[in-house]
Amino acid sequence: MTRKQHWLVMGTLLAAAVAAPWAQAQTAGPRTDVLNLQASASIEVARDMLSLTFSTTREGKEAGAVQTELKQALEAALAEARKVAKPGQVDVQAGSLSVYPRYGQSRVSSANNAPQITGWQGSVEVVVKGRDMETISKLTSRITSLSIANVSYGLSREAREKAEQSVVADAITNYKTKAGMYVQQFGYRGFQIGEVSVNTEGGAPEMVGMARFKTMAAPSADMALPVESGKTTVTVSVNGNVVMTR
């Protein structure tokens, strides 16, 4: 055999070795012993976080004047909120302060008749949130420079983690129980757990309708926001597959 023939034979054998597994993968059908499953467990827990958003708007002919009024309203609100601030219990955050032009048609005709700036308007907000709902709710009667823009209730990280830990074992047990039941119905004797993912849902903040707050009378020193946190459902889901065995 010449050297050229030798390399030709080696190349053919190598190509065959590489192609064989690929050909087997192409001809092999989908596995019939793999079962996809989903199971979950839920728990209802009381919301322990209150979040209030205070805001206001101002309008004027001059941008500087509008900005000054907004800053004054913001500083007055922050001064009241900071009196009761406590990390984790009452957290205070100054939101965005923005001033932008208001456009309209100028009474004086221009070359291109383009809209002209006729004034300025702006807004500012303060967010107060935490687990001390009673203290936070009382701020609605103490902060007078801003109005209530949003009220929402949710779960703290600690409450969510506690809820997850209390039901994750149940979710996994439900997953295994469902796997065993289905495996028997398919005529198999056992199973091996394959890929699995565990996810948590629920507990997201829930906003309260603002219609009833808009009809409230002007706040007084002894009037606070009614606290109605309610409950939410935390669900732990287990998704994955099992390999059924004879």
C-alpha positions as CSV (number, residue, x, y, z in Angstrom):
1,M,0.0,0.0,0.0
2,T,1.4,3.4,-1.0
3,R,1.6,6.2,1.5
4,K,-1.2,8.0,-0.4
5,Q,-3.5,5.0,-0.2
6,H,-2.6,4.6,3.5
7,W,-3.8,8.2,4.3
8,L,-6.9,7.7,2.2
9,V,-7.9,4.7,4.2
10,M,-7.2,6.4,7.5
11,G,-9.3,9.4,6.5
12,T,-12.2,7.2,5.5
13,L,-12.1,5.4,8.9
14,L,-11.9,8.6,10.8
15,A,-14.9,10.1,8.9
16,A,-16.9,6.9,9.6
17,A,-16.1,7.1,13.3
18,V,-17.3,10.7,13.5
19,A,-20.4,10.1,11.4
20,A,-21.6,7.0,13.3
21,P,-22.7,8.7,16.6
22,W,-24.4,11.6,14.6
23,A,-26.3,9.0,12.5
24,Q,-27.4,7.2,15.6
25,A,-28.6,10.5,17.1
26,Q,-30.6,11.3,14.0
27,T,-32.3,7.9,13.8
28,A,-33.0,7.7,17.6
29,G,-36.6,8.7,18.4
30,P,-37.7,10.8,21.4
31,R,-37.4,9.1,24.8
32,T,-40.6,7.5,26.0
33,D,-39.5,7.0,29.6
34,V,-39.3,10.7,30.5
35,L,-42.2,12.4,32.3
36,N,-42.6,16.1,32.7
37,L,-44.2,17.3,35.9
38,Q,-45.3,20.4,37.8
39,A,-46.5,20.6,41.4
40,S,-47.0,23.4,43.9
41,A,-47.9,24.4,47.4
42,S,-49.4,27.7,48.7
43,I,-49.8,29.6,51.9
44,E,-51.8,32.7,52.7
45,V,-50.0,35.3,54.7
46,A,-50.7,38.8,56.0
47,R,-49.0,41.7,54.2
48,D,-46.6,43.4,56.5
49,M,-45.3,46.3,54.3
50,L,-47.0,49.7,53.7
51,S,-45.8,52.0,50.9
52,L,-47.1,55.6,50.6
53,T,-46.2,57.9,47.7
54,F,-46.8,61.6,48.2
55,S,-46.7,64.0,45.3
56,T,-47.6,67.4,44.1
57,T,-47.5,69.5,40.9
58,R,-46.9,73.2,40.3
59,E,-47.3,75.5,37.3
60,G,-45.9,79.0,36.5
61,K,-44.5,81.3,34.0
62,E,-40.9,80.9,35.1
63,A,-39.1,77.6,35.4
64,G,-37.1,78.8,38.4
65,A,-40.2,79.8,40.4
66,V,-41.8,76.4,39.7
67,Q,-38.7,74.6,40.8
68,T,-38.4,76.7,44.0
69,E,-42.0,75.9,45.0
70,L,-41.5,72.2,44.4
71,K,-38.3,72.2,46.5
72,Q,-40.1,73.9,49.3
73,A,-42.9,71.4,49.2
74,L,-40.4,68.5,49.1
75,E,-38.3,69.9,52.0
76,A,-41.4,70.3,54.2
77,A,-42.6,66.8,53.5
78,L,-39.1,65.3,54.1
79,A,-38.8,67.2,57.4
80,E,-42.0,65.5,58.7
81,A,-41.1,62.1,57.4
82,R,-37.6,62.1,58.8
83,K,-38.9,62.7,62.3
84,V,-40.2,59.1,62.4
85,A,-37.7,57.5,60.1
86,K,-36.3,54.2,61.3
87,P,-34.4,51.7,59.1
88,G,-36.5,48.8,58.0
89,Q,-39.6,50.2,59.9
90,V,-40.0,53.6,58.2
91,D,-37.8,54.3,55.2
92,V,-38.0,57.7,53.5
93,Q,-36.9,58.3,49.9
94,A,-37.1,61.5,47.9
95,G,-38.4,60.7,44.5
96,S,-37.8,62.6,41.2
97,L,-38.2,66.3,40.9
98,S,-38.8,67.4,37.3
99,V,-39.7,70.7,35.6
100,Y,-40.7,70.8,31.9
101,P,-42.1,73.4,29.5
102,R,-45.7,73.7,28.5
103,Y,-46.2,74.5,24.9
104,G,-48.9,76.4,23.0
105,Q,-49.5,78.7,20.0
106,S,-48.0,82.1,20.5
107,R,-50.3,85.1,20.0
108,V,-47.4,86.8,18.1
109,S,-47.0,85.2,14.6
110,S,-43.6,83.7,13.9
111,A,-41.9,82.8,10.7
112,N,-42.5,79.0,11.0
113,N,-45.6,79.3,13.3
114,A,-44.0,76.7,15.7
115,P,-45.4,76.1,19.1
116,Q,-44.0,78.4,21.8
117,I,-43.2,77.9,25.5
118,T,-46.2,79.4,27.3
119,G,-45.3,78.3,30.8
120,W,-43.6,75.7,33.0
121,Q,-44.9,72.8,35.1
122,G,-43.3,70.3,37.3
123,S,-43.8,67.5,39.9
124,V,-42.1,66.0,42.9
125,E,-42.7,63.0,45.1
126,V,-41.7,61.3,48.3
127,V,-42.0,57.6,49.1
128,V,-42.3,56.3,52.6
129,K,-42.4,52.6,53.2
130,G,-41.8,50.0,55.9
131,R,-43.2,47.6,58.4
132,D,-44.4,50.1,60.9
133,M,-47.8,50.7,59.2
134,E,-49.3,52.6,62.1
135,T,-46.5,55.2,62.1
136,I,-46.5,55.5,58.3
137,S,-50.2,55.9,58.1
138,K,-50.1,58.9,60.6
139,L,-47.9,60.8,58.2
140,T,-50.9,61.3,55.9
141,S,-52.1,63.9,58.5
142,R,-48.7,65.4,59.1
143,I,-47.5,65.9,55.5
144,T,-49.6,68.7,54.1
145,S,-47.3,70.1,51.4
146,L,-47.9,66.9,49.3
147,S,-50.9,64.8,48.5
148,I,-51.3,61.0,48.6
149,A,-50.6,59.7,45.1
150,N,-50.3,55.9,45.7
151,V,-51.0,53.4,48.5
152,S,-49.8,49.8,48.3
153,Y,-49.3,46.8,50.6
154,G,-46.8,44.0,50.2
155,L,-44.5,41.5,51.9
156,S,-41.2,42.3,53.4
157,R,-38.2,40.1,52.4
158,E,-38.2,38.4,55.8
159,A,-42.0,37.5,55.5
160,R,-41.6,36.3,52.0
161,E,-38.6,34.0,52.9
162,K,-40.5,32.7,55.9
163,A,-43.5,31.9,53.7
164,E,-41.4,30.2,51.1
165,Q,-39.6,28.0,53.7
166,S,-42.9,26.9,55.2
167,V,-44.3,25.5,51.9
168,V,-41.2,24.5,49.8
169,A,-41.1,21.1,51.5
170,D,-44.8,20.6,50.7
171,A,-44.2,21.5,47.1
172,I,-41.4,19.0,46.7
173,T,-43.4,16.3,48.5
174,N,-46.3,17.0,46.1
175,Y,-43.9,16.7,43.2
176,K,-42.6,13.3,44.3
177,T,-46.1,12.0,45.1
178,K,-47.4,13.1,41.7
179,A,-44.4,11.4,40.0
180,G,-45.0,8.1,41.9
181,M,-48.7,8.1,41.0
182,Y,-48.1,8.8,37.3
183,V,-45.3,6.3,37.0
184,Q,-47.5,3.5,38.2
185,Q,-50.3,4.5,35.9
186,F,-47.8,4.3,33.0
187,G,-46.8,0.7,34.0
188,Y,-43.4,1.5,35.5
189,R,-42.2,0.6,39.0
190,G,-40.1,3.6,40.0
191,F,-38.4,6.8,38.8
192,Q,-35.3,8.9,39.1
193,I,-35.6,12.7,39.4
194,G,-34.1,14.5,36.5
195,E,-33.8,18.3,35.9
196,V,-35.8,20.3,38.5
197,S,-36.5,24.0,39.0
198,V,-38.1,25.7,42.1
199,N,-39.9,29.0,41.7
200,T,-41.9,31.3,43.9
201,E,-44.9,33.5,42.9
202,G,-47.2,35.9,44.7
203,G,-46.7,38.5,47.4
204,A,-46.3,41.3,44.9
205,P,-47.3,44.8,46.2
206,E,-51.0,45.5,45.7
207,M,-52.1,49.1,45.0
208,V,-55.2,50.4,46.7
209,G,-57.8,52.4,44.7
210,M,-57.3,56.1,45.2
211,A,-61.0,57.1,44.7
212,R,-61.9,57.0,48.4
213,F,-58.8,59.0,49.4
214,K,-59.7,61.8,47.0
215,T,-63.1,62.2,48.7
216,M,-61.5,62.5,52.2
217,A,-61.7,65.8,53.9
218,A,-58.6,67.9,54.6
219,P,-56.3,66.0,57.0
220,S,-56.4,66.9,60.6
221,A,-53.9,66.2,63.4
222,D,-55.7,63.1,64.6
223,M,-56.7,61.6,61.3
224,A,-54.5,58.9,59.8
225,L,-54.8,56.7,56.8
226,P,-56.9,53.5,57.6
227,V,-54.6,50.5,57.5
228,E,-56.2,47.6,55.6
229,S,-53.2,45.4,54.5
230,G,-55.2,42.2,53.9
231,K,-53.5,39.0,52.9
232,T,-51.7,37.6,49.9
233,T,-50.8,34.1,48.6
234,V,-47.3,32.9,48.2
235,T,-46.9,29.8,45.9
236,V,-43.8,27.6,45.5
237,S,-43.8,25.7,42.2
238,V,-41.6,22.7,41.3
239,N,-41.1,22.0,37.6
240,G,-39.0,19.3,36.0
241,N,-38.9,15.8,34.7
242,V,-38.4,12.3,36.0
243,V,-37.0,9.2,34.3
244,M,-39.4,6.2,34.7
245,T,-37.7,2.9,35.6
246,R,-38.9,-0.7,35.2
